[in-house]
Every structure is written in structure tokens, then in C-alpha cells.
């Protein structure tokens, strides 16, 4: 019986966290990966998240395991469904903003979104 309990615990602990529909939608729509974008996204200034607006931060998926690849975070305005993409890292260590782009109506369920107040100027959220 102890073996069965241990097996169940291990399977629950090793299960992958549910995917974030918003992050996956943005990655698919604009071809966002460790190497950049496959769809051109205009360079932009960081979104103004200094007020109590409807902004959340969402880490975009990166399963590449490429040490010098780009990492991406989206700051999403949940009211207008616009997103700004923060690109960091890479070979020379960039910190660049792109957007706004249409975020669509994908859900934030399972995303673990973080408030974006003043966070838009900081590093991307930690990956789970």
C-alpha cells in the first residue's frame, strides 16, 4: 500500500503544470521563440503600467534549453486585449520592448499572471 501511495505522489509531483492559453496563443500567433519572432512586431516603448490599470504579466513558453536564447514576457492589457512583448537575454543581453499586438481572447486560466504595476521595467517573472 505504501508503494501505491508513493507512486501516486510521484506522478502528481512530476505532472506538468497546465499550459497557459494566453502565452501559447501569443507564441503561436507571432512565432515567438528563443530565436526571436517569425512575424514582425514593431519595436515600442514599455507600456505605462504605473497606474492601477488592467495589466498582467505572463511568461511566454521556452522549452528550448538554449542558454543564450531570448526569453519573452508579455504585459497584457486585459481590457483592450493588447500585449507588449519584452525580449531579454540573447547573446548580447538585450532588454527590448515590442508591440502593442493583438493578444486575442485566449484565457489567462493556468497562467499564474502577475500584476504588472511597475513590473514592466523589471526582469521577466520566474518560470514555474
Secondary structure, DSSP 8 states (H G I E B T S, - for coil): -HHHHHHHHHHHHHS-----HHHHHHHHHHT-BTTB-SS---EE-----SSS-SEEEEE-------TTSEEEEEEEETTTTEEEEEEEETTTTEEEEEEEEE-TT---TTS--EE-TTGGGS------
